[in-house]
């Protein structure tokens, strides 16, 4: 899978989620490795946006390899286990990172 395909996959997952109970969440995702890149997921005014840009006023940033992030999306990697084993790094509010992981399930 390529980085652009990953961003599109996250868009499709996020588009099907009910975020009517969420006011604001902004998470930057840093993908490392050969297919590296940066994108963000923002919930604002009960709408989800996924864009391939840096997000400076974010709640947190998560960093993972493309392979591990794809496993996370597919439900094959538990986010808490990934964090505990160093496959997922969080810069900022860890609680918001957990909220983000629930959005992607």
Secondary structure, 3 states (H helix, E strand, C coil): CCHHHHHHHHHHHHHCCCCCCCCEEEEEEEEECCCCEEEEEEEECCEEEEECCCCCCCCEEEEEEHHHHHHHHCCCCCHHHHHHCCCCEEEECHHHHHHHHHHHC
